[in-house]
Amino acid sequence: MTDIMNIIKDFRTGCPCGKEHETTVRDVRIGSGIVTEVGRILKENGFTKKLLLVADNNTLKASEGIIDSLCDFDIEYKIYDELRVAEMKHVEEIEALISGREISVLSVGTGSLNDPCRLACARQNKLFCIFGTAPSMDGFASYSSPIVANGFKASYEAKSPEVIIADTKILAKAPSHLKSAGFGDMIAKYIGICDWEISHILTGEYYCEKISEYVRKTVDELLSMADRVTVEDETAAGMIFDKLLKTGIFMSFTKNSRPASGSEHIIAHLIECLELPHGIIPNFHGEDVGVCTLAMLKYYKDLAKYESITAVSEAVDWDKVYEVYGEEMAPDVRKLNTPSTITDDVDLSDLENKWQKIREIIGKLPDYDRCYDAMKRAGCKTTIEEIGKSRELFDTCVEYSPFMRRRLTLLRMQRMIKTN
C-alpha cells in the first residue's frame, strides 16, 4: 500500500546534497487486518523471542488481536493507564526492563508511548517496532524523542524503529480528534522547511532541497484530502498515516527534526512546559501545533510584505527570559544560550542583503486562508480559544519560545529585524 521502501531505496542511491541518507527502518507494513500478522512480521525481521510490549489501556484495547498474533513470543508487558506526557522516568522504567537482556520492544500506540521506547531502545541497542493505532502525529520513524525532564521538554537523539506496522481498520476507527491532530501536525511542515532553508542561507546549516521538495509534495497531497480526514474510511486513514510516516522518514534521513518542525513546534513545546507544573495535561500535540502554525504563517507572510529591512544586533532581556522559564527550566535555557547564541552566527549585513531571498523562501508557503480552510474541513482546532489557552500565555510563548532551542528560525530573529 505504501511506496515508502521505494523512497528509502531512492535516497540511498545518492542525493544532490551530497549527504548519505540512511534510516534503520527496514520494513513498513500498512494494510487491512494486518494486526493478525504482527507476530509473523516481527519474526521475519529477526525480533527476539522475548518481547516487551508497551502500550496503554486505550491503545491495547484498540489493537484487538495483536496479542493472539504474538503466540510464538514470550511476552512481557508495560501497560500504562494513559500516557499523555513522555517523561524521563518512563524512559528509565523501560530501560530497566530491557537492560542486559536479549529482548526486543513493541510499542502499541503513538506519540508519547513511542518516544520513551525509542530512547530506551537506542540506549540499550534493542530492536524496536511501532504498531501505530492512530494517524495522529508524524514521529513514527523519527530519530529523536521529545522527553520532559525536570520540567524541560527537549529532543533527545534516539533511534528510528526497524519495523513500522499499521492496520487501516484500526486507523479508520481512531477518534476523529486524533486524526485532526495528525492533520494539524502535518500542516506545520511548511513552516519547518521554511525555517530550515532560511537558516541554511544565513548560517550555512546543512540543508537538503530534495528532502524539502518531498515534504512539500507530501503535505500538499494531504492538504487536498482535508474533507476525508475525520471520515471512518480505511483508504483515507491509510493514506494519511502513510503521509505522516513519510515525513518521519525524512527526519530520519537528516537525523533531526528540521524537515518537520520549526518555530511552531517550539512554541507548542513551551506552552506544554509552562503548564505542566500546574498539573495541566497537554492537549494532543497536533492540536497546539496546528494553531501555532497558523500564527506563524500569518507572521511570516506579513514580514515578507516588507521589501527591505534593517538588521540590528539582538537585544535580549535575559533576566526576563529566565523569569519566564522559571527555576527548573532556566538552567537548561542558559546552557543553550551561553557563551554564545545561535543568532551570533548571523551576519547583520548578510541578513539585509539576503532579505529578498528570504522573502522568496517565505513565498513558497501556502496562503494562510488556504491552510485555515483545510484545517477547518479536517476538524482541526484553529484558534487560541479552541485549544484552551489564554492570549497572554500564547503571546508569551511566541516571544520567548525561541530561546529553548539552539536552532535558527525566522521567529528567533524577531529582535534583529526592523521593518522599513
ROMAR-545970 format. One record per residue (C-alpha): residue in one letter; x, y, z. Coordinates in Angstrom, 3 decimals, padded with zeros to 6 digits. Layout:
// residues N
residuo: A	u: X	v: Y	w: Z
...
//
This chain:
// residues 420
residuo: M	u: 000.000	v: 000.000	w: 000.000
residuo: T	u: 002.937	v: 002.319	w: 000.547
residuo: D	u: 005.897	v: 003.376	w: -001.581
residuo: I	u: 007.998	v: 004.250	w: 001.456
residuo: M	u: 010.501	v: 001.455	w: 000.927
residuo: N	u: 010.996	v: 002.666	w: -002.659
residuo: I	u: 011.630	v: 006.189	w: -001.362
residuo: I	u: 014.211	v: 004.833	w: 001.078
residuo: K	u: 015.890	v: 002.962	w: -001.782
residuo: D	u: 015.871	v: 006.083	w: -003.966
residuo: F	u: 017.606	v: 008.202	w: -001.329
residuo: R	u: 020.199	v: 005.513	w: -000.713
residuo: T	u: 021.312	v: 005.686	w: -004.345
residuo: G	u: 022.571	v: 009.230	w: -003.899
residuo: C	u: 021.331	v: 012.754	w: -003.318
residuo: P	u: 022.328	v: 016.100	w: -004.883
residuo: C	u: 023.018	v: 017.463	w: -001.370
residuo: G	u: 025.977	v: 015.080	w: -001.138
residuo: K	u: 024.870	v: 013.542	w: 002.146
residuo: E	u: 024.254	v: 009.827	w: 002.573
residuo: H	u: 020.673	v: 009.374	w: 003.725
residuo: E	u: 020.223	v: 006.273	w: 005.846
residuo: T	u: 017.481	v: 005.014	w: 008.133
residuo: T	u: 017.198	v: 001.972	w: 010.356
residuo: V	u: 013.655	v: 001.382	w: 009.057
residuo: R	u: 013.777	v: -001.852	w: 007.111
residuo: D	u: 010.137	v: -002.898	w: 006.906
residuo: V	u: 006.884	v: -000.933	w: 006.696
residuo: R	u: 003.515	v: -002.691	w: 006.537
residuo: I	u: 000.207	v: -000.847	w: 006.216
residuo: G	u: -002.851	v: -002.937	w: 005.449
residuo: S	u: -006.359	v: -004.000	w: 006.344
residuo: G	u: -006.498	v: -006.645	w: 009.089
residuo: I	u: -002.720	v: -006.761	w: 009.367
residuo: V	u: -002.955	v: -006.770	w: 013.186
residuo: T	u: -003.223	v: -010.566	w: 012.957
residuo: E	u: 000.150	v: -010.733	w: 011.177
residuo: V	u: 002.267	v: -008.703	w: 013.613
residuo: G	u: 003.977	v: -011.769	w: 015.096
residuo: R	u: 004.893	v: -013.135	w: 011.683
residuo: I	u: 006.293	v: -009.764	w: 010.563
residuo: L	u: 008.428	v: -009.467	w: 013.698
residuo: K	u: 009.835	v: -012.961	w: 013.205
residuo: E	u: 010.656	v: -012.165	w: 009.578
residuo: N	u: 012.656	v: -009.193	w: 010.814
residuo: G	u: 014.678	v: -011.115	w: 013.391
residuo: F	u: 013.000	v: -009.947	w: 016.593
residuo: T	u: 013.935	v: -011.964	w: 019.667
residuo: K	u: 011.556	v: -014.497	w: 021.179
residuo: K	u: 011.456	v: -012.418	w: 024.338
residuo: L	u: 009.358	v: -009.327	w: 023.670
residuo: L	u: 008.401	v: -006.313	w: 025.787
residuo: L	u: 005.027	v: -004.915	w: 024.752
residuo: V	u: 004.499	v: -001.278	w: 025.766
residuo: A	u: 001.019	v: 000.218	w: 025.484
residuo: D	u: -001.705	v: 001.928	w: 027.452
residuo: N	u: -005.179	v: 000.605	w: 028.142
residuo: N	u: -006.687	v: 002.544	w: 025.254
residuo: T	u: -004.217	v: 001.504	w: 022.565
residuo: L	u: -004.177	v: -002.128	w: 023.674
residuo: K	u: -007.979	v: -002.256	w: 023.540
residuo: A	u: -007.972	v: -000.700	w: 020.067
residuo: S	u: -005.488	v: -003.323	w: 018.849
residuo: E	u: -007.649	v: -006.374	w: 019.416
residuo: G	u: -005.954	v: -009.463	w: 018.012
residuo: I	u: -002.378	v: -008.299	w: 018.407
residuo: I	u: -001.656	v: -010.443	w: 021.455
residuo: D	u: -003.013	v: -013.550	w: 019.712
residuo: S	u: -000.696	v: -012.824	w: 016.783
residuo: L	u: 002.267	v: -012.948	w: 019.179
residuo: C	u: 001.581	v: -016.508	w: 020.341
residuo: D	u: 005.101	v: -017.637	w: 019.414
residuo: F	u: 006.703	v: -014.942	w: 021.581
residuo: D	u: 007.438	v: -014.830	w: 025.285
residuo: I	u: 005.721	v: -011.523	w: 026.085
residuo: E	u: 006.312	v: -009.177	w: 028.993
residuo: Y	u: 004.095	v: -006.133	w: 029.445
residuo: K	u: 004.421	v: -002.499	w: 030.440
residuo: I	u: 000.863	v: -001.139	w: 030.314
residuo: Y	u: 000.088	v: 002.424	w: 031.347
residuo: D	u: -003.367	v: 003.664	w: 032.244
residuo: E	u: -002.994	v: 006.558	w: 029.803
residuo: L	u: 000.354	v: 008.059	w: 028.864
residuo: R	u: -000.087	v: 011.630	w: 027.608
residuo: V	u: 003.298	v: 013.107	w: 028.557
residuo: A	u: 006.549	v: 011.252	w: 027.858
residuo: E	u: 008.894	v: 011.829	w: 030.778
residuo: M	u: 012.415	v: 010.668	w: 031.535
residuo: K	u: 011.055	v: 008.416	w: 034.289
residuo: H	u: 009.203	v: 006.435	w: 031.594
residuo: V	u: 012.417	v: 006.031	w: 029.618
residuo: E	u: 014.149	v: 004.763	w: 032.746
residuo: E	u: 011.290	v: 002.359	w: 033.509
residuo: I	u: 011.560	v: 000.774	w: 030.064
residuo: E	u: 015.343	v: 000.738	w: 030.169
residuo: A	u: 015.225	v: -001.175	w: 033.453
residuo: L	u: 013.059	v: -003.849	w: 031.809
residuo: I	u: 015.342	v: -004.402	w: 028.792
residuo: S	u: 018.843	v: -003.676	w: 030.066
residuo: G	u: 021.306	v: -006.569	w: 029.802
residuo: R	u: 018.748	v: -008.933	w: 028.284
residuo: E	u: 018.076	v: -010.495	w: 024.909
residuo: I	u: 014.746	v: -008.796	w: 024.343
residuo: S	u: 013.044	v: -006.622	w: 021.719
residuo: V	u: 010.394	v: -003.923	w: 022.132
residuo: L	u: 006.970	v: -003.496	w: 020.551
residuo: S	u: 005.236	v: -000.162	w: 021.168
residuo: V	u: 001.491	v: -000.232	w: 020.555
residuo: G	u: 000.213	v: 003.304	w: 020.115
residuo: T	u: 001.522	v: 006.693	w: 019.035
residuo: G	u: 003.479	v: 009.688	w: 020.269
residuo: S	u: 004.017	v: 009.628	w: 023.997
residuo: L	u: 004.037	v: 005.828	w: 024.054
residuo: N	u: 006.580	v: 005.534	w: 021.252
residuo: D	u: 009.069	v: 008.163	w: 022.416
residuo: P	u: 010.269	v: 006.601	w: 025.709
residuo: C	u: 010.660	v: 003.273	w: 023.899
residuo: R	u: 012.616	v: 004.936	w: 021.089
residuo: L	u: 015.114	v: 006.448	w: 023.515
residuo: A	u: 015.371	v: 003.385	w: 025.763
residuo: C	u: 015.990	v: 001.109	w: 022.753
residuo: A	u: 018.661	v: 003.486	w: 021.455
residuo: R	u: 020.451	v: 003.438	w: 024.794
residuo: Q	u: 020.223	v: -000.347	w: 025.128
residuo: N	u: 020.630	v: -001.194	w: 021.420
residuo: K	u: 017.410	v: -003.220	w: 021.123
residuo: L	u: 015.249	v: -003.979	w: 018.112
residuo: F	u: 012.163	v: -001.791	w: 018.103
residuo: C	u: 008.789	v: -001.960	w: 016.365
residuo: I	u: 005.915	v: 000.520	w: 016.394
residuo: F	u: 002.364	v: -000.646	w: 015.822
residuo: G	u: 000.559	v: 002.635	w: 015.138
residuo: T	u: -003.037	v: 002.919	w: 016.305
residuo: A	u: -003.952	v: 006.403	w: 015.047
residuo: P	u: -002.795	v: 008.793	w: 012.296
residuo: S	u: -002.225	v: 011.447	w: 014.927
residuo: M	u: 001.420	v: 012.552	w: 014.571
residuo: D	u: 004.428	v: 012.306	w: 012.273
residuo: G	u: 007.149	v: 010.939	w: 014.523
residuo: F	u: 006.817	v: 007.207	w: 013.862
residuo: A	u: 010.148	v: 006.980	w: 012.015
residuo: S	u: 011.886	v: 009.859	w: 013.782
residuo: Y	u: 015.388	v: 009.605	w: 015.225
residuo: S	u: 014.539	v: 011.924	w: 018.109
residuo: S	u: 012.358	v: 011.684	w: 021.198
residuo: P	u: 010.778	v: 014.740	w: 022.810
residuo: I	u: 011.006	v: 013.959	w: 026.522
residuo: V	u: 010.216	v: 016.047	w: 029.595
residuo: A	u: 012.983	v: 016.027	w: 032.216
residuo: N	u: 012.988	v: 018.362	w: 035.218
residuo: G	u: 010.105	v: 020.255	w: 033.687
residuo: F	u: 012.024	v: 020.983	w: 030.450
residuo: K	u: 010.950	v: 019.379	w: 027.192
residuo: A	u: 013.915	v: 018.595	w: 024.969
residuo: S	u: 014.504	v: 016.409	w: 021.935
residuo: Y	u: 016.923	v: 013.566	w: 022.624
residuo: E	u: 018.798	v: 011.700	w: 019.922
residuo: A	u: 017.166	v: 008.280	w: 019.855
residuo: K	u: 016.530	v: 005.674	w: 017.173
residuo: S	u: 014.105	v: 005.038	w: 014.389
residuo: P	u: 012.282	v: 001.697	w: 014.657
residuo: E	u: 013.322	v: -001.196	w: 012.476
residuo: V	u: 009.688	v: -002.093	w: 011.752
residuo: I	u: 006.524	v: 000.023	w: 011.496
residuo: I	u: 003.088	v: -001.584	w: 011.181
residuo: A	u: -000.419	v: -000.122	w: 010.943
residuo: D	u: -003.811	v: -001.735	w: 010.386
residuo: T	u: -006.093	v: 000.508	w: 008.336
residuo: K	u: -009.163	v: -000.910	w: 010.101
residuo: I	u: -007.786	v: 000.323	w: 013.418
residuo: L	u: -006.616	v: 003.641	w: 011.964
residuo: A	u: -010.066	v: 004.297	w: 010.483
residuo: K	u: -011.741	v: 003.743	w: 013.853
residuo: A	u: -009.381	v: 006.106	w: 015.702
residuo: P	u: -011.150	v: 009.041	w: 017.388
residuo: S	u: -011.691	v: 011.887	w: 014.939
residuo: H	u: -009.877	v: 014.392	w: 017.173
residuo: L	u: -006.712	v: 012.281	w: 016.904
residuo: K	u: -006.946	v: 012.265	w: 013.115
residuo: S	u: -007.458	v: 016.022	w: 013.120
residuo: A	u: -004.417	v: 016.416	w: 015.376
residuo: G	u: -002.358	v: 014.456	w: 012.845
residuo: F	u: -003.502	v: 016.818	w: 010.110
residuo: G	u: -002.501	v: 019.832	w: 012.237
residuo: D	u: 000.931	v: 018.308	w: 012.821
residuo: M	u: 001.407	v: 017.851	w: 009.068
residuo: I	u: 000.492	v: 021.422	w: 008.145
residuo: A	u: 003.362	v: 022.535	w: 010.390
residuo: K	u: 005.894	v: 021.078	w: 007.934
residuo: Y	u: 005.516	v: 024.126	w: 005.716
residuo: I	u: 006.964	v: 026.322	w: 008.469
residuo: G	u: 009.621	v: 023.743	w: 009.362
residuo: I	u: 011.195	v: 023.591	w: 005.902
residuo: C	u: 010.891	v: 027.377	w: 005.540
residuo: D	u: 012.873	v: 027.921	w: 008.756
residuo: W	u: 015.381	v: 025.259	w: 007.705
residuo: E	u: 016.160	v: 026.886	w: 004.360
residuo: I	u: 016.429	v: 030.367	w: 005.912
residuo: S	u: 018.921	v: 029.052	w: 008.465
residuo: H	u: 020.865	v: 027.410	w: 005.638
residuo: I	u: 021.367	v: 030.624	w: 003.670
residuo: L	u: 022.287	v: 032.644	w: 006.768
residuo: T	u: 024.439	v: 030.225	w: 008.789
residuo: G	u: 025.410	v: 027.500	w: 006.346
residuo: E	u: 023.463	v: 024.889	w: 008.293
residuo: Y	u: 023.128	v: 021.667	w: 006.321
residuo: Y	u: 020.037	v: 021.664	w: 004.095
residuo: C	u: 018.651	v: 019.188	w: 001.557
residuo: E	u: 016.426	v: 020.583	w: -001.178
residuo: K	u: 015.368	v: 017.100	w: -002.297
residuo: I	u: 014.018	v: 016.296	w: 001.167
residuo: S	u: 012.251	v: 019.665	w: 001.318
residuo: E	u: 010.621	v: 019.045	w: -002.056
residuo: Y	u: 009.396	v: 015.629	w: -000.913
residuo: V	u: 007.992	v: 017.131	w: 002.289
residuo: R	u: 006.156	v: 019.902	w: 000.401
residuo: K	u: 004.698	v: 017.382	w: -002.038
residuo: T	u: 003.573	v: 015.105	w: 000.789
residuo: V	u: 001.890	v: 017.912	w: 002.722
residuo: D	u: 000.298	v: 019.294	w: -000.444
residuo: E	u: -001.229	v: 015.864	w: -001.085
residuo: L	u: -002.603	v: 015.697	w: 002.432
residuo: L	u: -003.981	v: 019.225	w: 002.189
residuo: S	u: -006.134	v: 018.075	w: -000.725
residuo: M	u: -007.579	v: 015.313	w: 001.467
residuo: A	u: -008.880	v: 017.624	w: 004.203
residuo: D	u: -012.517	v: 016.585	w: 003.716
residuo: R	u: -011.649	v: 012.921	w: 004.283
residuo: V	u: -009.614	v: 013.238	w: 007.479
residuo: T	u: -012.365	v: 012.563	w: 010.038
residuo: V	u: -014.335	v: 010.067	w: 007.956
residuo: E	u: -014.199	v: 006.445	w: 009.113
residuo: D	u: -012.676	v: 005.234	w: 005.875
residuo: E	u: -009.834	v: 002.725	w: 005.658
residuo: T	u: -008.369	v: 004.042	w: 002.435
residuo: A	u: -008.251	v: 007.620	w: 003.670
residuo: A	u: -006.870	v: 006.650	w: 007.087
residuo: G	u: -004.159	v: 004.534	w: 005.464
residuo: M	u: -003.174	v: 007.334	w: 003.100
residuo: I	u: -002.985	v: 009.860	w: 005.927
residuo: F	u: -000.850	v: 007.507	w: 008.037
residuo: D	u: 001.382	v: 006.926	w: 005.016
residuo: K	u: 001.998	v: 010.670	w: 004.597
residuo: L	u: 002.655	v: 011.165	w: 008.305
residuo: L	u: 005.092	v: 008.286	w: 008.207
residuo: K	u: 006.926	v: 009.702	w: 005.190
residuo: T	u: 007.737	v: 012.939	w: 006.986
residuo: G	u: 009.166	v: 010.850	w: 009.809
residuo: I	u: 011.339	v: 009.008	w: 007.303
residuo: F	u: 012.638	v: 012.352	w: 006.028
residuo: M	u: 013.500	v: 013.300	w: 009.611
residuo: S	u: 015.386	v: 010.038	w: 009.966
residuo: F	u: 017.362	v: 010.866	w: 006.795
residuo: T	u: 018.646	v: 014.074	w: 008.389
residuo: K	u: 018.895	v: 012.640	w: 011.913
residuo: N	u: 016.988	v: 015.658	w: 013.244
residuo: S	u: 013.537	v: 017.202	w: 013.083
residuo: R	u: 014.402	v: 020.065	w: 010.719
residuo: P	u: 012.265	v: 018.779	w: 007.795
residuo: A	u: 009.200	v: 018.574	w: 010.020
residuo: S	u: 009.256	v: 021.242	w: 012.706
residuo: G	u: 010.163	v: 024.879	w: 013.104
residuo: S	u: 009.096	v: 027.805	w: 015.250
residuo: E	u: 005.533	v: 026.487	w: 015.559
residuo: H	u: 006.648	v: 023.303	w: 017.321
residuo: I	u: 008.898	v: 025.195	w: 019.714
residuo: I	u: 006.016	v: 027.474	w: 020.719
residuo: A	u: 003.824	v: 024.431	w: 021.381
residuo: H	u: 006.581	v: 022.830	w: 023.463
residuo: L	u: 006.917	v: 025.902	w: 025.665
residuo: I	u: 003.159	v: 026.049	w: 026.207
residuo: E	u: 003.333	v: 022.479	w: 027.456
residuo: C	u: 006.348	v: 023.129	w: 029.681
residuo: L	u: 004.768	v: 026.163	w: 031.322
residuo: E	u: 001.507	v: 024.344	w: 032.021
residuo: L	u: 002.842	v: 021.012	w: 033.279
residuo: P	u: 003.996	v: 022.369	w: 036.685
residuo: H	u: 000.395	v: 023.437	w: 037.262
residuo: G	u: -000.904	v: 019.937	w: 036.640
residuo: I	u: -002.411	v: 020.824	w: 033.264
residuo: I	u: -002.429	v: 017.800	w: 030.956
residuo: P	u: -001.278	v: 018.887	w: 027.487
residuo: N	u: -003.561	v: 018.898	w: 024.501
residuo: F	u: -002.829	v: 016.399	w: 021.780
residuo: H	u: 000.394	v: 017.536	w: 020.130
residuo: G	u: -001.064	v: 018.356	w: 016.713
residuo: E	u: -003.849	v: 020.495	w: 018.183
residuo: D	u: -001.486	v: 023.086	w: 019.645
residuo: V	u: 000.954	v: 022.786	w: 016.746
residuo: G	u: -001.799	v: 023.459	w: 014.215
residuo: V	u: -002.850	v: 026.698	w: 015.916
residuo: C	u: 000.799	v: 027.758	w: 016.276
residuo: T	u: 001.313	v: 027.053	w: 012.572
residuo: L	u: -001.497	v: 029.403	w: 011.598
residuo: A	u: 000.023	v: 032.109	w: 013.822
residuo: M	u: 003.449	v: 031.671	w: 012.228
residuo: L	u: 002.006	v: 031.609	w: 008.703
residuo: K	u: 000.461	v: 034.998	w: 009.334
residuo: Y	u: 003.607	v: 036.401	w: 010.963
residuo: Y	u: 005.940	v: 035.143	w: 008.218
residuo: K	u: 003.661	v: 036.288	w: 005.395
residuo: D	u: 003.319	v: 039.739	w: 006.973
residuo: L	u: 007.116	v: 040.041	w: 007.285
residuo: A	u: 007.563	v: 039.169	w: 003.616
residuo: K	u: 005.475	v: 042.205	w: 002.620
residuo: Y	u: 008.406	v: 044.457	w: 003.511
residuo: E	u: 010.725	v: 044.957	w: 000.560
residuo: S	u: 013.665	v: 045.767	w: 002.793
residuo: I	u: 014.651	v: 045.566	w: 006.447
residuo: T	u: 017.291	v: 046.951	w: 008.745
residuo: A	u: 019.189	v: 044.272	w: 010.647
residuo: V	u: 020.169	v: 045.172	w: 014.206
residuo: S	u: 022.049	v: 043.400	w: 016.966
residuo: E	u: 019.824	v: 041.237	w: 019.092
residuo: A	u: 018.934	v: 042.856	w: 022.402
residuo: V	u: 017.643	v: 040.347	w: 024.936
residuo: D	u: 016.489	v: 040.909	w: 028.497
residuo: W	u: 017.947	v: 037.661	w: 029.796
residuo: D	u: 016.597	v: 038.215	w: 033.295
residuo: K	u: 013.098	v: 038.263	w: 031.800
residuo: V	u: 013.841	v: 035.160	w: 029.733
residuo: Y	u: 014.942	v: 033.205	w: 032.801
residuo: E	u: 011.967	v: 034.514	w: 034.746
residuo: V	u: 009.582	v: 033.164	w: 032.120
residuo: Y	u: 011.225	v: 029.741	w: 032.171
residuo: G	u: 011.347	v: 029.530	w: 035.951
residuo: E	u: 013.856	v: 027.967	w: 038.316
residuo: E	u: 013.642	v: 024.441	w: 036.878
residuo: M	u: 013.978	v: 025.287	w: 033.182
residuo: A	u: 016.196	v: 028.384	w: 033.338
residuo: P	u: 019.499	v: 026.434	w: 033.754
residuo: D	u: 018.823	v: 024.473	w: 030.544
residuo: V	u: 017.949	v: 027.638	w: 028.658
residuo: R	u: 021.106	v: 029.315	w: 029.957
residuo: K	u: 023.240	v: 026.414	w: 028.678
residuo: L	u: 021.663	v: 026.714	w: 025.232
residuo: N	u: 022.421	v: 030.418	w: 025.005
residuo: T	u: 025.871	v: 030.775	w: 026.580
residuo: P	u: 028.635	v: 031.564	w: 025.924
residuo: S	u: 027.092	v: 032.331	w: 022.518
residuo: T	u: 023.634	v: 032.252	w: 020.995
residuo: I	u: 022.550	v: 030.842	w: 017.665
residuo: T	u: 022.000	v: 034.384	w: 016.355
residuo: D	u: 025.700	v: 035.146	w: 016.832
residuo: D	u: 026.221	v: 033.158	w: 013.639
residuo: V	u: 024.098	v: 035.617	w: 011.643
residuo: D	u: 025.953	v: 038.479	w: 009.956
residuo: L	u: 023.747	v: 041.581	w: 010.017
residuo: S	u: 024.765	v: 042.823	w: 006.567
residuo: D	u: 024.214	v: 039.313	w: 005.226
residuo: L	u: 020.694	v: 039.292	w: 006.697
residuo: E	u: 019.922	v: 042.572	w: 004.941
residuo: N	u: 021.482	v: 041.507	w: 001.644
residuo: K	u: 019.648	v: 038.183	w: 001.620
residuo: W	u: 016.266	v: 039.614	w: 002.593
residuo: Q	u: 014.935	v: 039.220	w: -000.965
residuo: K	u: 015.939	v: 035.555	w: -000.930
residuo: I	u: 014.240	v: 035.145	w: 002.455
residuo: R	u: 011.081	v: 036.720	w: 001.001
residuo: E	u: 011.247	v: 034.179	w: -001.834
residuo: I	u: 011.519	v: 031.329	w: 000.656
residuo: I	u: 008.535	v: 032.667	w: 002.605
residuo: G	u: 006.710	v: 032.938	w: -000.723
residuo: K	u: 006.807	v: 029.134	w: -001.022
residuo: L	u: 004.482	v: 028.920	w: 001.984
residuo: P	u: 000.819	v: 028.328	w: 001.138
residuo: D	u: -001.686	v: 031.099	w: 001.734
residuo: Y	u: -002.995	v: 031.458	w: 005.274
residuo: D	u: -006.620	v: 031.249	w: 004.103
residuo: R	u: -005.949	v: 028.012	w: 002.225
residuo: C	u: -004.451	v: 026.340	w: 005.291
residuo: Y	u: -007.109	v: 027.707	w: 007.616
residuo: D	u: -009.889	v: 026.424	w: 005.360
residuo: A	u: -008.280	v: 022.985	w: 005.052
residuo: M	u: -007.830	v: 022.725	w: 008.808
residuo: K	u: -011.471	v: 023.629	w: 009.414
residuo: R	u: -012.584	v: 020.968	w: 006.934
residuo: A	u: -010.290	v: 018.457	w: 008.641
residuo: G	u: -011.891	v: 019.150	w: 012.015
residuo: C	u: -008.804	v: 020.869	w: 013.438
residuo: K	u: -008.797	v: 023.439	w: 016.178
residuo: T	u: -007.778	v: 026.775	w: 014.693
residuo: T	u: -007.915	v: 029.374	w: 017.475
residuo: I	u: -006.191	v: 030.027	w: 020.777
residuo: E	u: -009.567	v: 029.765	w: 022.497
residuo: E	u: -010.278	v: 026.349	w: 020.971
residuo: I	u: -007.052	v: 024.912	w: 022.398
residuo: G	u: -007.952	v: 026.402	w: 025.774
residuo: K	u: -005.085	v: 028.871	w: 026.103
residuo: S	u: -005.146	v: 032.483	w: 027.194
residuo: R	u: -003.900	v: 035.169	w: 024.838
residuo: E	u: -001.346	v: 036.205	w: 027.471
residuo: L	u: 000.158	v: 032.705	w: 027.699
residuo: F	u: 000.189	v: 032.274	w: 023.932
residuo: D	u: 001.873	v: 035.634	w: 023.292
residuo: T	u: 004.451	v: 034.905	w: 025.989
residuo: C	u: 005.301	v: 031.597	w: 024.355
residuo: V	u: 005.573	v: 033.181	w: 020.916
residuo: E	u: 008.014	v: 035.775	w: 022.269
residuo: Y	u: 010.174	v: 033.548	w: 024.467
residuo: S	u: 009.983	v: 030.063	w: 022.946
residuo: P	u: 012.943	v: 030.565	w: 020.546
residuo: F	u: 015.362	v: 030.515	w: 023.478
residuo: M	u: 014.539	v: 026.898	w: 024.395
residuo: R	u: 016.219	v: 025.501	w: 021.264
residuo: R	u: 019.604	v: 026.255	w: 019.749
residuo: R	u: 018.008	v: 026.464	w: 016.351
residuo: L	u: 017.726	v: 029.412	w: 013.999
residuo: T	u: 014.182	v: 030.205	w: 012.886
residuo: L	u: 012.671	v: 033.335	w: 011.426
residuo: L	u: 010.878	v: 033.856	w: 014.733
residuo: R	u: 014.220	v: 033.558	w: 016.573
residuo: M	u: 015.389	v: 036.628	w: 014.648
residuo: Q	u: 012.392	v: 038.775	w: 015.590
residuo: R	u: 014.557	v: 041.132	w: 017.686
residuo: M	u: 017.053	v: 041.521	w: 014.830
residuo: I	u: 014.637	v: 042.648	w: 012.130
residuo: K	u: 013.448	v: 046.259	w: 011.930
residuo: T	u: 010.862	v: 046.662	w: 009.199
residuo: N	u: 011.228	v: 049.681	w: 006.916
//
